[in-house]
Amino acid sequence: MPIFDAHTPVNPQGRLAGKVVYITGAGAAGAGWGNGRATAIRFAQEGALVFGVDRNAEALRETEDSIRSAGGQFVAGHCDVMDAASIAASVQACQAALGRIDVLVNNVGGSAKGGPVEMDEAVWDAQLDYNLKSVFLCCKAVLPLMQAQGAGSIVNISSTSGMRWTGAAQIAYASSKAAVIQFSKVLAVQYAPHRIRVNTVVPGQLHTPMVETRLAGQRAGGDVEALLAQRQARIPLPFMGDGRDTANAALFLACDESRFVTGTEIVVDGGMTVRCG
């Protein structure tokens, strides 16, 4: 079966039929399949009622347009996931609009180059807030709702940078994404008695919009094709994945097919970490 696209029809009886999903970073940094936009679209195609949040209203509108044009259900919300009050207001808005939250996808994240000597302390702090504290704050806001409902699924998006050296020194990003994996494991054990599952998707070097908008300038002098070639050389499979591959892994962990899966990771990297390991 071909991988989904924006025109794949919605299945009202799909794998997430009737589930309310709260997704952070549901926009995208540019054209193409970012992890957040792809996940929002894929979940809507499987019958979910998606409440997607982002700081970028225009990026979020593009996600909403794609979902609604295919007959899916989407509610947009503005949220700064590094601000507890903003998250609380957004979660309340989701409850008011859709009544509950069955699935939380913590997707926000981004990297900054440098090791501990060359990286400013402020950049280190901002990276930990963006990649790790955001996950903590969203879980803190949503977990009481899931516990009151008697079930839930949390999918956190990490990175292979949290597992291996992946070609560039990005000490704060790697550290925070490694922490997301362990955060998920601890949370999974703590909340298992409440039927709340917590798992992690670990994407590798995918071709997401971030390649064009930021990474090529950081690492290849703006040469997108050169950066893609460098990244592809690390991947055993002869092609590069994109945000849709992350979305399909998140879908499995979010839906009831994974009812006996918690505290673990799905690595989506074309075999890169096996080669690097």
PASEBA-1860 file (N, C-alpha, C; in nm, 3 decimals):
! residues 277
1> MPIFDAHT> 0.085/-0.120/0.000/0.000/0.000/0.000/0.089/0.125/0.000 ~ 0.062/0.223/-0.090/0.143/0.344/-0.092/0.129/0.420/0.039 ~ 0.233/0.495/0.074/0.224/0.578/0.194/0.119/0.685/0.171 ~ 0.054/0.728/0.276/-0.056/0.822/0.262/-0.011/0.957/0.208 ~ -0.105/1.033/0.155/-0.079/1.172/0.119/-0.196/1.257/0.167 ~ -0.192/1.386/0.137/-0.293/1.478/0.188/-0.431/1.449/0.131 ~ -0.438/1.371/0.024/-0.567/1.343/-0.040/-0.622/1.206/-0.002 ~ -0.552/1.134/0.084/-0.604/1.006/0.131/-0.736/1.030/0.204
9> PVNPQGRL> -0.843/0.961/0.166/-0.974/0.990/0.228/-0.979/0.953/0.375 ~ -1.063/1.025/0.446/-1.085/0.999/0.588/-1.167/0.872/0.603 ~ -1.129/0.790/0.701/-1.205/0.670/0.735/-1.275/0.695/0.869 ~ -1.405/0.723/0.868/-1.475/0.753/0.994/-1.473/0.639/1.094 ~ -1.451/0.517/1.046/-1.440/0.400/1.135/-1.294/0.355/1.147 ~ -1.203/0.448/1.135/-1.061/0.415/1.136/-1.006/0.380/1.272 ~ -0.877/0.367/1.280/-0.810/0.317/1.400/-0.817/0.413/1.518 ~ -0.852/0.539/1.492/-0.868/0.636/1.600/-1.008/0.696/1.600
17> AGKVVYIT> -1.103/0.623/1.549/-1.240/0.675/1.538/-1.293/0.720/1.674 ~ -1.336/0.845/1.680/-1.394/0.899/1.803/-1.294/0.944/1.907 ~ -1.166/0.921/1.884/-1.063/0.961/1.981/-1.030/1.110/1.964 ~ -1.011/1.178/2.076/-0.967/1.317/2.074/-0.816/1.319/2.094 ~ -0.748/1.382/1.999/-0.602/1.385/2.000/-0.554/1.529/2.011 ~ -0.465/1.554/2.105/-0.403/1.686/2.124/-0.259/1.675/2.075 ~ -0.225/1.752/1.971/-0.093/1.744/1.909/-0.025/1.880/1.917 ~ 0.096/1.883/1.970/0.173/2.007/1.972/0.261/2.015/1.846
25> GAGAAGAG> 0.289/2.137/1.805/0.370/2.157/1.685/0.302/2.101/1.561 ~ 0.172/2.124/1.548/0.094/2.063/1.440/0.106/2.139/1.308 ~ 0.180/2.247/1.307/0.210/2.315/1.182/0.332/2.252/1.117 ~ 0.404/2.330/1.039/0.528/2.282/0.977/0.616/2.402/0.949 ~ 0.749/2.379/0.943/0.843/2.488/0.923/0.848/2.535/0.779 ~ 0.782/2.464/0.688/0.782/2.500/0.546/0.704/2.397/0.468 ~ 0.721/2.398/0.338/0.649/2.303/0.252/0.705/2.163/0.272 ~ 0.617/2.065/0.269/0.661/1.926/0.285/0.601/1.862/0.408
33> WGNGRATA> 0.650/1.743/0.436/0.592/1.662/0.543/0.672/1.673/0.673 ~ 0.638/1.773/0.754/0.693/1.778/0.889/0.625/1.676/0.978 ~ 0.689/1.643/1.089/0.635/1.540/1.178/0.498/1.578/1.233 ~ 0.483/1.703/1.278/0.357/1.744/1.340/0.242/1.749/1.242 ~ 0.264/1.812/1.127/0.157/1.821/1.027/0.119/1.682/0.977 ~ 0.219/1.600/0.949/0.191/1.464/0.900/0.111/1.384/1.002 ~ 0.147/1.397/1.128/0.076/1.323/1.233/-0.068/1.371/1.246 ~ -0.089/1.502/1.242/-0.225/1.555/1.250/-0.310/1.504/1.134
41> IRFAQEGA> -0.255/1.508/1.015/-0.330/1.463/0.897/-0.357/1.313/0.904 ~ -0.255/1.236/0.940/-0.271/1.090/0.944/-0.375/1.050/1.048 ~ -0.371/1.113/1.166/-0.466/1.079/1.270/-0.609/1.115/1.229 ~ -0.624/1.230/1.163/-0.757/1.269/1.116/-0.808/1.171/1.012 ~ -0.718/1.122/0.926/-0.759/1.022/0.826/-0.810/0.895/0.891 ~ -0.763/0.867/1.013/-0.807/0.748/1.085/-0.923/0.777/1.181 ~ -0.992/0.888/1.158/-1.114/0.916/1.231/-1.099/0.995/1.359 ~ -0.977/1.041/1.391/-0.957/1.117/1.514/-1.015/1.258/1.503
49> LVFGVDRN> -1.054/1.312/1.617/-1.087/1.453/1.629/-0.960/1.521/1.679 ~ -0.896/1.598/1.593/-0.763/1.650/1.621/-0.770/1.794/1.670 ~ -0.710/1.817/1.787/-0.689/1.952/1.838/-0.540/1.980/1.823 ~ -0.506/2.061/1.723/-0.365/2.087/1.694/-0.323/2.225/1.738 ~ -0.207/2.234/1.802/-0.159/2.363/1.850/-0.023/2.394/1.791 ~ 0.004/2.524/1.779/0.132/2.571/1.728/0.144/2.718/1.763 ~ 0.265/2.770/1.760/0.283/2.914/1.778/0.262/2.990/1.647 ~ 0.274/2.919/1.535/0.264/2.980/1.403/0.123/2.957/1.348
57> AEALRETE> 0.041/3.059/1.351/-0.099/3.046/1.310/-0.111/3.011/1.163 ~ -0.026/3.066/1.078/-0.035/3.039/0.936/0.001/2.894/0.906 ~ 0.106/2.843/0.970/0.143/2.703/0.950/0.032/2.610/0.995 ~ -0.033/2.646/1.104/-0.143/2.566/1.157/-0.263/2.570/1.063 ~ -0.285/2.684/1.000/-0.397/2.698/0.907/-0.379/2.606/0.786 ~ -0.257/2.589/0.741/-0.231/2.500/0.629/-0.264/2.354/0.667 ~ -0.229/2.316/0.788/-0.264/2.183/0.836/-0.415/2.167/0.843 ~ -0.482/2.267/0.897/-0.628/2.263/0.908/-0.694/2.252/0.771
65> DSIRSAGG> -0.644/2.330/0.675/-0.703/2.327/0.541/-0.688/2.188/0.478 ~ -0.572/2.126/0.496/-0.550/1.993/0.439/-0.647/1.891/0.499 ~ -0.665/1.898/0.629/-0.752/1.801/0.697/-0.898/1.824/0.660 ~ -0.941/1.948/0.664/-1.081/1.976/0.636/-1.117/1.949/0.491 ~ -1.023/1.975/0.399/-1.052/1.950/0.258/-1.071/1.802/0.229 ~ -1.014/1.716/0.316/-1.030/1.571/0.300/-1.146/1.517/0.383 ~ -1.219/1.606/0.450/-1.334/1.563/0.529/-1.301/1.528/0.673 ~ -1.181/1.563/0.718/-1.142/1.533/0.855/-1.185/1.640/0.953
73> QFVAGHCD> -1.166/1.613/1.081/-1.206/1.705/1.187/-1.083/1.761/1.256 ~ -1.076/1.894/1.263/-0.958/1.960/1.319/-1.000/2.089/1.386 ~ -0.946/2.112/1.506/-0.964/2.238/1.577/-0.825/2.295/1.602 ~ -0.804/2.420/1.564/-0.673/2.485/1.580/-0.668/2.563/1.710 ~ -0.553/2.559/1.774/-0.532/2.635/1.896/-0.392/2.690/1.904 ~ -0.379/2.815/1.944/-0.248/2.875/1.962/-0.194/2.837/2.100 ~ -0.067/2.799/2.106/-0.010/2.760/2.235/0.141/2.774/2.232 ~ 0.196/2.827/2.338/0.341/2.827/2.361/0.369/2.715/2.461
81> VMDAASIA> 0.427/2.606/2.413/0.442/2.488/2.498/0.555/2.502/2.600 ~ 0.618/2.616/2.607/0.715/2.642/2.713/0.655/2.729/2.823 ~ 0.525/2.753/2.815/0.457/2.837/2.912/0.339/2.761/2.971 ~ 0.345/2.735/3.100/0.244/2.652/3.165/0.104/2.711/3.153 ~ 0.092/2.844/3.165/-0.039/2.908/3.157/-0.097/2.894/3.016 ~ -0.013/2.906/2.916/-0.058/2.891/2.778/-0.107/2.749/2.752 ~ -0.034/2.652/2.805/-0.075/2.512/2.789/-0.207/2.487/2.860 ~ -0.221/2.537/2.983/-0.344/2.517/3.058/-0.463/2.573/2.984
89> ASVQACQA> -0.448/2.692/2.927/-0.557/2.754/2.852/-0.591/2.672/2.728 ~ -0.488/2.620/2.663/-0.509/2.541/2.542/-0.578/2.409/2.574 ~ -0.536/2.343/2.680/-0.599/2.217/2.721/-0.745/2.240/2.758 ~ -0.774/2.350/2.827/-0.912/2.384/2.860/-0.994/2.409/2.734 ~ -0.932/2.473/2.635/-1.001/2.498/2.509/-1.033/2.368/2.436 ~ -0.941/2.273/2.443/-0.964/2.142/2.383/-1.080/2.072/2.452 ~ -1.080/2.074/2.583/-1.191/2.014/2.657/-1.324/2.078/2.622 ~ -1.325/2.211/2.612/-1.448/2.282/2.582/-1.499/2.247/2.442
97> ALGRIDVL> -1.406/2.230/2.348/-1.445/2.205/2.209/-1.479/2.058/2.184 ~ -1.402/1.967/2.247/-1.412/1.826/2.211/-1.442/1.733/2.329 ~ -1.440/1.786/2.451/-1.490/1.710/2.565/-1.389/1.629/2.643 ~ -1.274/1.595/2.583/-1.179/1.507/2.650/-1.047/1.509/2.574 ~ -0.947/1.439/2.625/-0.823/1.416/2.552/-0.785/1.269/2.571 ~ -0.789/1.193/2.463/-0.755/1.051/2.469/-0.609/1.025/2.436 ~ -0.553/1.109/2.349/-0.416/1.091/2.303/-0.344/1.225/2.307 ~ -0.225/1.226/2.363/-0.138/1.343/2.361/-0.014/1.310/2.280
105> VNNVGGSA> 0.015/1.393/2.180/0.139/1.378/2.103/0.225/1.501/2.127 ~ 0.338/1.480/2.194/0.434/1.588/2.220/0.537/1.589/2.108 ~ 0.518/1.681/2.014/0.597/1.680/1.892/0.698/1.794/1.882 ~ 0.682/1.898/1.963/0.767/2.016/1.948/0.913/1.982/1.974 ~ 1.002/2.038/1.892/1.145/2.018/1.914/1.226/2.086/1.806 ~ 1.353/2.105/1.834/1.443/2.166/1.737/1.583/2.168/1.791 ~ 1.681/2.175/1.702/1.822/2.162/1.742/1.896/2.294/1.732 ~ 2.006/2.302/1.803/2.102/2.412/1.793/2.241/2.350/1.791
113> KGGPVEMD> 2.328/2.401/1.707/2.460/2.341/1.691/2.553/2.381/1.805 ~ 2.656/2.298/1.825/2.760/2.333/1.920/2.774/2.237/2.035 ~ 2.897/2.230/2.087/2.927/2.156/2.208/2.927/2.249/2.327 ~ 2.967/2.200/2.445/2.955/2.281/2.566/3.045/2.404/2.569 ~ 3.156/2.401/2.498/3.246/2.516/2.501/3.192/2.630/2.415 ~ 3.152/2.598/2.292/3.109/2.703/2.201/2.962/2.743/2.217 ~ 2.883/2.663/2.285/2.741/2.695/2.302/2.720/2.791/2.418 ~ 2.642/2.897/2.393/2.608/2.990/2.500/2.518/2.922/2.603
121> EAVWDAQL> 2.532/2.961/2.727/2.448/2.903/2.832/2.300/2.928/2.804 ~ 2.268/3.044/2.748/2.128/3.075/2.718/2.072/2.981/2.612 ~ 2.156/2.941/2.516/2.111/2.846/2.413/2.086/2.710/2.477 ~ 2.176/2.668/2.565/2.157/2.541/2.637/2.022/2.542/2.711 ~ 1.997/2.649/2.786/1.872/2.656/2.862/1.750/2.654/2.771 ~ 1.758/2.728/2.660/1.645/2.733/2.568/1.619/2.598/2.503 ~ 1.725/2.524/2.471/1.710/2.392/2.412/1.642/2.295/2.508 ~ 1.682/2.297/2.634/1.619/2.207/2.730/1.473/2.245/2.754
129> DYNLKSVF> 1.445/2.373/2.754/1.305/2.416/2.768/1.222/2.370/2.648 ~ 1.275/2.391/2.529/1.200/2.363/2.406/1.177/2.214/2.387 ~ 1.280/2.134/2.409/1.273/1.991/2.377/1.226/1.903/2.492 ~ 1.250/1.946/2.615/1.221/1.861/2.731/1.116/1.921/2.824 ~ 1.135/2.046/2.862/1.037/2.108/2.953/0.899/2.113/2.889 ~ 0.893/2.132/2.758/0.764/2.134/2.689/0.689/2.003/2.706 ~ 0.762/1.892/2.701/0.701/1.760/2.721/0.650/1.748/2.865 ~ 0.733/1.789/2.960/0.696/1.786/3.101/0.569/1.866/3.126
137> LCCKAVLP> 0.563/1.989/3.074/0.450/2.076/3.101/0.320/2.024/3.038 ~ 0.331/1.972/2.916/0.210/1.919/2.852/0.159/1.794/2.923 ~ 0.251/1.707/2.963/0.209/1.589/3.039/0.148/1.629/3.172 ~ 0.207/1.728/3.236/0.155/1.775/3.365/0.011/1.824/3.353 ~ -0.020/1.888/3.240/-0.154/1.942/3.220/-0.255/1.835/3.180 ~ -0.211/1.736/3.101/-0.304/1.640/3.042/-0.323/1.515/3.127 ~ -0.222/1.473/3.200/-0.232/1.348/3.276/-0.350/1.343/3.373 ~ -0.380/1.448/3.447/-0.497/1.440/3.537/-0.627/1.412/3.462
145> LMQAQGAG> -0.639/1.465/3.341/-0.760/1.440/3.261/-0.767/1.293/3.221 ~ -0.656/1.240/3.174/-0.653/1.099/3.135/-0.679/1.007/3.253 ~ -0.622/1.043/3.367/-0.643/0.961/3.486/-0.791/0.962/3.526 ~ -0.855/1.077/3.517/-0.998/1.085/3.549/-1.082/1.006/3.450 ~ -1.038/1.002/3.324/-1.109/0.926/3.220/-1.086/0.776/3.232 ~ -0.976/0.737/3.297/-0.947/0.596/3.316/-0.860/0.534/3.209 ~ -0.805/0.616/3.119/-0.718/0.562/3.013/-0.661/0.677/2.932 ~ -0.557/0.645/2.857/-0.498/0.744/2.768/-0.372/0.691/2.705
153> SIVNISST> -0.328/0.760/2.602/-0.202/0.724/2.535/-0.123/0.851/2.509 ~ 0.003/0.850/2.551/0.094/0.962/2.527/0.205/0.915/2.435 ~ 0.227/0.990/2.328/0.335/0.960/2.234/0.429/1.079/2.231 ~ 0.551/1.059/2.275/0.651/1.164/2.274/0.745/1.143/2.155 ~ 0.781/1.254/2.089/0.870/1.246/1.973/1.010/1.285/2.017 ~ 1.103/1.191/2.007/1.242/1.215/2.042/1.325/1.229/1.913 ~ 1.445/1.177/1.911/1.533/1.184/1.795/1.645/1.083/1.812 ~ 1.695/1.032/1.701/1.811/0.942/1.709/1.934/1.015/1.764
161> SGMRWTGA> 1.932/1.147/1.762/2.042/1.222/1.825/2.048/1.195/1.975 ~ 1.937/1.151/2.033/1.935/1.113/2.173/1.987/0.974/2.199 ~ 2.027/0.904/2.091/2.077/0.767/2.104/2.219/0.750/2.051 ~ 2.254/0.825/1.946/2.381/0.810/1.876/2.433/0.946/1.833 ~ 2.561/0.951/1.800/2.617/1.064/1.726/2.561/1.058/1.585 ~ 2.502/1.166/1.537/2.436/1.162/1.407/2.494/1.263/1.308 ~ 2.619/1.302/1.328/2.688/1.380/1.226/2.722/1.522/1.263 ~ 2.673/1.574/1.373/2.703/1.712/1.411/2.696/1.726/1.562
169> AQIAYASS> 2.781/1.812/1.617/2.777/1.839/1.760/2.658/1.928/1.791 ~ 2.564/1.875/1.864/2.445/1.950/1.907/2.410/1.900/2.047 ~ 2.496/1.936/2.141/2.500/1.874/2.272/2.369/1.891/2.349 ~ 2.308/2.009/2.340/2.185/2.032/2.415/2.068/1.955/2.354 ~ 2.062/1.952/2.223/1.955/1.878/2.155/1.967/1.729/2.186 ~ 2.087/1.676/2.172/2.108/1.533/2.198/2.074/1.498/2.342 ~ 2.116/1.583/2.435/2.089/1.557/2.577/1.940/1.563/2.608 ~ 1.873/1.663/2.555/1.730/1.678/2.584/1.648/1.567/2.519
177> KAAVIQFS> 1.686/1.525/2.399/1.611/1.418/2.333/1.637/1.282/2.398 ~ 1.757/1.261/2.450/1.782/1.140/2.529/1.695/1.142/2.655 ~ 1.683/1.260/2.713/1.601/1.272/2.834/1.454/1.244/2.806 ~ 1.405/1.280/2.689/1.265/1.252/2.653/1.239/1.102/2.656 ~ 1.335/1.024/2.607/1.318/0.878/2.606/1.307/0.825/2.749 ~ 1.394/0.869/2.837/1.389/0.821/2.975/1.269/0.876/3.050 ~ 1.234/1.000/3.024/1.113/1.060/3.081/0.992/0.971/3.050 ~ 0.983/0.927/2.925/0.871/0.844/2.883/0.868/0.711/2.956
185> KVLAVQYA> 0.984/0.651/2.977/0.991/0.522/3.046/0.943/0.535/3.191 ~ 0.991/0.638/3.260/0.952/0.657/3.399/0.801/0.684/3.409 ~ 0.751/0.768/3.321/0.609/0.800/3.321/0.524/0.676/3.291 ~ 0.574/0.593/3.200/0.499/0.472/3.163/0.476/0.381/3.281 ~ 0.579/0.363/3.363/0.565/0.276/3.480/0.475/0.340/3.585 ~ 0.493/0.468/3.606/0.413/0.537/3.709/0.264/0.532/3.677 ~ 0.229/0.548/3.549/0.087/0.561/3.514/0.026/0.435/3.454 ~ 0.102/0.328/3.447/0.046/0.202/3.396/-0.077/0.156/3.476
193> PHRIRVNT> -0.077/0.168/3.609/-0.198/0.125/3.683/-0.324/0.203/3.645 ~ -0.307/0.318/3.584/-0.421/0.400/3.544/-0.457/0.378/3.396 ~ -0.398/0.275/3.335/-0.422/0.244/3.194/-0.381/0.358/3.100 ~ -0.280/0.430/3.140/-0.224/0.535/3.055/-0.091/0.484/3.002 ~ -0.082/0.471/2.872/0.039/0.421/2.810/0.125/0.538/2.763 ~ 0.258/0.524/2.774/0.351/0.629/2.734/0.462/0.566/2.651 ~ 0.476/0.610/2.528/0.577/0.556/2.439/0.644/0.668/2.361 ~ 0.750/0.634/2.291/0.830/0.733/2.220/0.854/0.689/2.076
201> VVPGQLHT> 0.840/0.783/1.985/0.886/0.763/1.847/1.019/0.835/1.834 ~ 1.116/0.766/1.775/1.252/0.819/1.762/1.285/0.832/1.613 ~ 1.255/0.947/1.553/1.287/0.965/1.412/1.437/0.984/1.389 ~ 1.481/0.937/1.274/1.619/0.961/1.233/1.629/1.083/1.143 ~ 1.717/1.076/1.046/1.742/1.192/0.961/1.646/1.189/0.842 ~ 1.530/1.246/0.866/1.423/1.248/0.767/1.431/1.375/0.682 ~ 1.366/1.369/0.567/1.355/1.489/0.484/1.227/1.562/0.521 ~ 1.238/1.646/0.622/1.128/1.731/0.666/1.156/1.874/0.620
209> PMVETRLA> 1.059/1.964/0.630/1.082/2.103/0.588/1.200/2.170/0.659 ~ 1.235/2.121/0.776/1.346/2.179/0.851/1.478/2.171/0.773 ~ 1.490/2.073/0.683/1.612/2.060/0.603/1.633/2.186/0.520 ~ 1.527/2.228/0.450/1.539/2.346/0.365/1.545/2.476/0.444 ~ 1.462/2.485/0.548/1.447/2.614/0.617/1.560/2.646/0.714 ~ 1.629/2.544/0.765/1.730/2.573/0.867/1.857/2.490/0.856 ~ 1.844/2.358/0.845/1.961/2.272/0.859/2.062/2.289/0.747 ~ 2.015/2.308/0.624/2.108/2.323/0.512/2.197/2.445/0.532
217> GQRAGGDV> 2.140/2.552/0.584/2.220/2.671/0.612/2.320/2.650/0.723 ~ 2.285/2.570/0.821/2.374/2.544/0.934/2.490/2.453/0.896 ~ 2.465/2.355/0.808/2.560/2.246/0.792/2.614/2.225/0.652 ~ 2.554/2.289/0.552/2.600/2.265/0.415/2.606/2.393/0.333 ~ 2.624/2.506/0.400/2.635/2.633/0.329/2.512/2.667/0.247 ~ 2.397/2.615/0.288/2.274/2.641/0.216/2.245/2.545/0.103 ~ 2.333/2.448/0.080/2.317/2.351/-0.029/2.231/2.234/0.019 ~ 2.103/2.239/-0.013/2.008/2.138/0.033/2.045/2.000/-0.020
225> EALLAQRQ> 2.077/1.991/-0.148/2.108/1.860/-0.208/2.233/1.799/-0.145 ~ 2.330/1.882/-0.113/2.452/1.831/-0.048/2.420/1.775/0.090 ~ 2.336/1.845/0.164/2.300/1.797/0.297/2.220/1.667/0.287 ~ 2.127/1.661/0.194/2.049/1.537/0.177/2.140/1.420/0.141 ~ 2.239/1.445/0.058/2.332/1.338/0.021/2.414/1.291/0.141 ~ 2.458/1.385/0.224/2.531/1.349/0.345/2.447/1.263/0.437 ~ 2.322/1.300/0.452/2.234/1.227/0.541/2.199/1.090/0.485 ~ 2.172/1.085/0.353/2.138/0.957/0.291/2.253/0.857/0.302
233> ARIPLPFM> 2.377/0.906/0.300/2.493/0.817/0.307/2.498/0.740/0.439 ~ 2.430/0.790/0.541/2.429/0.723/0.672/2.317/0.619/0.682 ~ 2.225/0.617/0.587/2.103/0.537/0.598/2.114/0.411/0.513 ~ 2.104/0.293/0.571/2.112/0.170/0.492/2.004/0.156/0.385 ~ 1.878/0.189/0.418/1.775/0.185/0.314/1.806/0.289/0.207 ~ 1.778/0.257/0.080/1.821/0.345/-0.029/1.726/0.462/-0.057 ~ 1.659/0.511/0.044/1.574/0.628/0.028/1.562/0.695/0.165 ~ 1.514/0.819/0.163/1.499/0.894/0.287/1.352/0.907/0.323
241> GDGRDTAN> 1.321/0.880/0.448/1.184/0.895/0.494/1.149/1.041/0.519 ~ 1.024/1.064/0.559/0.981/1.199/0.593/0.883/1.192/0.710 ~ 0.815/1.301/0.738/0.728/1.306/0.854/0.615/1.205/0.853 ~ 0.579/1.156/0.735/0.473/1.056/0.727/0.515/0.924/0.792 ~ 0.644/0.895/0.789/0.692/0.773/0.854/0.684/0.787/1.006 ~ 0.717/0.904/1.056/0.698/0.933/1.199/0.550/0.920/1.235 ~ 0.464/0.975/1.151/0.319/0.974/1.179/0.264/0.832/1.186 ~ 0.307/0.745/1.097/0.257/0.607/1.098/0.301/0.532/1.223
249> AALFLACD> 0.424/0.558/1.269/0.470/0.496/1.394/0.390/0.550/1.512 ~ 0.367/0.681/1.512/0.288/0.741/1.621/0.145/0.688/1.620 ~ 0.091/0.665/1.502/-0.045/0.611/1.492/-0.056/0.476/1.561 ~ 0.039/0.388/1.537/0.035/0.257/1.603/0.038/0.272/1.755 ~ 0.126/0.358/1.805/0.139/0.374/1.949/0.018/0.445/2.011 ~ -0.051/0.525/1.931/-0.168/0.597/1.983/-0.292/0.511/1.987 ~ -0.306/0.418/1.894/-0.432/0.345/1.881/-0.435/0.220/1.969 ~ -0.549/0.155/1.972/-0.568/0.040/2.060/-0.494/-0.085/2.013
257> ESRFVTGT> -0.442/-0.085/1.892/-0.362/-0.198/1.847/-0.239/-0.219/1.934 ~ -0.194/-0.111/1.997/-0.075/-0.118/2.084/-0.115/-0.119/2.231 ~ -0.229/-0.175/2.263/-0.284/-0.170/2.399/-0.190/-0.230/2.504 ~ -0.101/-0.322/2.462/-0.010/-0.388/2.556/0.133/-0.337/2.538 ~ 0.147/-0.219/2.482/0.278/-0.159/2.455/0.291/-0.031/2.535 ~ 0.388/-0.027/2.625/0.414/0.097/2.700/0.560/0.098/2.745 ~ 0.614/0.219/2.758/0.751/0.236/2.805/0.857/0.195/2.705 ~ 0.825/0.203/2.577/0.922/0.160/2.477/0.931/0.262/2.364
265> EIVVDGGM> 1.015/0.231/2.263/1.039/0.323/2.153/1.025/0.252/2.019 ~ 0.981/0.326/1.920/0.991/0.283/1.781/1.090/0.376/1.712 ~ 1.198/0.319/1.662/1.299/0.397/1.592/1.265/0.399/1.443 ~ 1.256/0.518/1.387/1.216/0.537/1.248/1.333/0.604/1.175 ~ 1.427/0.523/1.129/1.551/0.583/1.077/1.613/0.509/0.960 ~ 1.541/0.414/0.898/1.596/0.342/0.785/1.717/0.257/0.818 ~ 1.735/0.225/0.946/1.847/0.142/0.989/1.972/0.219/1.027 ~ 1.962/0.352/1.034/2.082/0.434/1.059/2.147/0.403/1.193
273> TVRCG> 2.068/0.393/1.300/2.130/0.371/1.431/2.190/0.232/1.443 ~ 2.140/0.137/1.365/2.202/0.004/1.364/2.342/0.015/1.305 ~ 2.352/0.089/1.195/2.483/0.109/1.132/2.575/0.189/1.224 ~ 2.521/0.294/1.285/2.604/0.378/1.373/2.641/0.307/1.500 ~ 2.558/0.207/1.540/2.580/0.141/1.667/2.692/0.041/1.664
END
